[in-house]
Amino acid sequence: MVVTLREITDRNREAVLALRVAPGQERFVSSVRGAIREAAEYPHAKPWYRAVYAGDEPVGFVMLSWNVEPQPPEIIGPWFLWKLLIDQRHQGRGYGFEVVRQIAELVRSEGATELLTSYVPENGGPAGFYERLGFAPTGELDPDGEVIMRLVLPPWRQSASPPSSE
Ligand SMILES: CC(C)(COP(=O)(O)OP(=O)(O)OC[C@H]1O[C@@H](n2cnc3c(N)ncnc32)[C@H](O)[C@@H]1OP(=O)(O)O)[C@@H](O)C(=O)NCCC(=O)NCCS
């Protein structure tokens, strides 16, 4: 299944707002509606968000701080994976992994050398998910006690032009 990141518009907003994590996972991430509200409340955190699609079906939501000036401890950056959720019916199929892979490539192409995130350190949380992706704890906690993690990104190089036929 092809995973894409799409803008939220009047055409898909209701379907994206209807996405839900499993009961018990709400303590790890806000709802899509809550995330979009936070984005409006904290414009200085440079929110950037997209719906996650598998084929033509919305399956999740992702939000970053996009090249923000870090103002610790409140604003972590410059590139901070702020929200990630995959609807409970679609979890465990590799979509979350693919979203983070695409986000890492996207920010790398913008010059990012690391992608940061944070997670609630409780059982059933996403620590293992992020570790599998290569994130490691920075040793810092955010003001809410969330563990801050970093994924180091290799430097971006324009892909070489295709070999000429001559
Ligand atoms: C965490 C989340 C985004 C993962 O998305 P997903 O599509 O279910 O994950 P994937 O199918 O891509 O899993 C990728 C790998 O991570 C592993 N994994 C997934 N969730 C995990 C978890 N909570 N703990 C440990 N490993 C996990 C999978 O087993 C898989 O490993 P494998 O390839 O070795 O089998 C999703 O479960 C979710 O939305 N959870 C609730 C909200 C949340 O915690 N968001 C993150 C904090 S903002």
The ligand as an ORCA input file, in Angstrom:
! r2SCAN-3c Opt
* xyz 0 1
  C       3.087      4.418     17.629
  C       2.327      4.337     16.285
  C       2.421      5.685     15.566
  C       2.995      3.240     15.453
  O       2.350      3.175     14.186
  P       2.076      1.764     13.478
  O       1.658      2.025     12.089
  O       1.170      0.963     14.338
  O       3.547      1.117     13.549
  P       4.251      0.198     12.450
  O       3.297     -0.855     12.004
  O       4.846      1.067     11.415
  O       5.400     -0.456     13.336
  C       6.770     -0.349     13.004
  C       7.578     -1.170     13.988
  O       7.450     -0.645     15.305
  C       6.920     -1.639     16.168
  N       6.008     -0.975     17.092
  C       4.850     -0.347     16.785
  N       4.308      0.188     17.901
  C       5.151     -0.129     18.918
  C       5.151      0.136     20.304
  N       4.179      0.850     20.883
  N       6.190     -0.355     21.040
  C       7.186     -1.068     20.462
  N       7.243     -1.341     19.150
  C       6.236     -0.875     18.390
  C       6.213     -2.625     15.272
  O       6.147     -3.900     15.872
  C       7.113     -2.619     14.074
  O       8.269     -3.375     14.287
  P       8.632     -4.612     13.315
  O       8.778     -3.997     11.950
  O       9.902     -5.115     13.885
  O       7.470     -5.510     13.426
  C       0.832      3.937     16.471
  O       0.766      2.702     17.123
  C       0.025      4.959     17.241
  O      -0.565      5.860     16.652
  N      -0.021      4.813     18.591
  C      -0.800      5.690     19.440
  C      -0.302      7.112     19.492
  C       1.165      7.253     19.826
  O       1.698      6.637     20.758
  N       1.839      8.096     19.037
  C       3.252      8.389     19.196
  C       3.505      9.454     20.182
  S       3.167     11.066     19.568
*
